[in-house]
Amino acid sequence: MSIYPIIKLMPQFKVPQNLDMEDRIIGKFTLKQFGYLAVGLTIAYISLNKLPSPINVLVSGVIGVTSFALAVVKIQDRPLPEFLFSLLGFLYKPRQRSWKHEQQTETLIKKDRIVQKEDKKVVKKQYSQDELANVAELVDSHGYSKLEEDE
């Protein structure tokens, strides 16, 4: 018996494909874009009416063009504000990383008490040939060495 007739009777639903896309609020503008336009154009309108005559057109024009660019312009499929934050982060973060080894303390919690564990440096001990030969003899003889009997 085939499962296909049973699946055919099940209801079909469309799954949205662009889940990460922002909702369009007004026309083709998202809420952020509309906010950039509304705030920028409001400031441009106020500066046009309140500043003296020759300067008001220049200042309100710059503010209007800037707010429009923040709302609409995309650089490499990224909105302009996101691109500008990435650019500032690139300019002010160091480009070369250096590793500084510091003694680390590890905090362990054991049954209502805090224990701090410190990293300890491993000191390598130099063994002489005689000491290595004695250890090898003990390992080979499973603890029954002729050397120990001599002592």
C-alpha positions in Angstrom: 0.0 0.0 0.0 1.3 3.4 -0.9 1.5 6.4 1.5 1.0 8.8 -1.4 -2.9 9.0 -1.3 -2.7 9.7 2.5 -0.3 12.6 1.9 -2.4 14.0 -0.9 -5.3 14.4 1.5 -3.2 16.3 4.1 -3.6 20.1 4.0 -0.8 22.0 2.2 0.7 25.2 3.7 3.0 27.8 2.2 6.2 28.3 4.1 7.5 31.9 4.0 11.0 32.1 2.3 12.2 35.5 3.4 12.0 35.2 7.2 15.0 37.5 7.9 13.5 40.3 5.7 12.0 43.3 7.6 8.3 44.1 7.3 7.4 46.9 4.9 5.3 49.5 6.9 4.7 52.5 4.6 5.1 51.9 0.8 8.5 50.3 0.3 10.0 51.6 3.5 10.6 49.6 6.6 10.1 51.1 10.1 13.8 52.0 10.4 13.8 53.7 7.0 10.7 55.6 7.7 12.2 56.7 11.0 15.3 58.0 9.3 13.2 59.9 6.8 10.8 61.3 9.3 13.4 62.5 11.8 15.8 63.8 9.2 13.2 65.7 7.2 11.6 67.1 10.3 15.0 68.5 11.4 15.6 69.8 7.9 12.2 71.6 7.9 12.9 73.1 11.3 16.3 74.3 10.2 14.9 75.7 7.0 12.4 77.9 9.0 14.6 78.9 12.0 18.1 79.6 10.6 19.0 82.8 8.7 18.3 83.0 5.0 21.6 82.0 3.2 22.6 79.2 5.6 19.1 77.6 6.0 19.0 76.1 2.5 22.5 74.6 2.8 22.0 73.1 6.2 18.5 71.7 5.5 19.7 70.3 2.2 22.6 68.5 3.8 20.3 67.1 6.6 17.7 66.1 4.1 20.1 64.3 1.7 21.8 62.6 4.7 18.5 61.3 6.1 17.5 60.1 2.6 20.8 58.3 2.1 20.5 56.7 5.5 17.1 55.4 4.6 17.6 54.3 1.0 21.3 53.8 0.1 22.7 50.3 0.3 26.4 49.4 -0.1 27.1 45.8 -1.1 23.5 44.9 -0.1 23.9 46.3 3.4 22.1 49.4 4.6 24.2 52.5 5.0 23.9 52.8 8.8 25.1 49.2 9.2 27.9 49.8 6.7 29.0 53.0 8.6 29.1 51.1 12.0 31.2 48.4 10.4 33.5 51.0 8.9 34.0 52.8 12.3 34.6 49.4 13.9 37.3 48.6 11.3 39.0 52.0 11.7 39.1 52.0 15.5 39.9 48.3 16.3 43.5 47.1 16.2 44.4 45.2 13.1 47.2 43.2 14.8 46.5 41.0 17.7 49.1 40.0 20.3 48.9 37.2 22.8 49.8 38.0 26.4 50.1 35.0 28.5 48.8 35.6 32.0 48.5 33.3 34.9 44.9 32.2 34.9 42.8 31.3 37.9 40.0 28.9 37.5 37.0 29.2 39.8 35.5 25.9 40.8 32.3 25.6 42.8 32.2 22.5 45.0 29.3 22.0 47.4 28.6 25.5 48.6 32.2 26.7 48.6 34.3 28.4 46.0 37.8 27.0 45.2 40.3 28.9 43.1 42.7 26.8 41.1 45.8 28.4 39.7 47.8 27.3 36.7 51.1 26.0 37.7 54.1 26.0 35.5 55.5 22.6 34.7 59.2 22.3 35.6 61.1 19.8 33.6 63.6 17.9 35.7 66.8 16.7 34.0 67.7 13.1 34.8 71.1 11.5 34.6 71.8 8.4 32.6 72.2 6.3 35.8 68.8 7.5 37.1 67.1 6.6 33.8 68.8 3.2 33.8 67.5 2.5 37.3 63.9 3.5 36.4 64.1 1.4 33.2 65.3 -1.6 35.3 62.5 -1.2 37.8 59.9 -1.0 35.0 61.3 -4.0 33.2 61.5 -6.2 36.3 58.0 -5.1 37.6 59.5 -3.6 40.7 62.0 -6.5 41.5 65.3 -4.9 40.7 68.7 -6.3 41.3 69.8 -2.8 42.0 67.5 -2.6 45.1 68.8 -5.9 46.4 72.4 -4.6 46.3 71.6 -1.7 48.5 
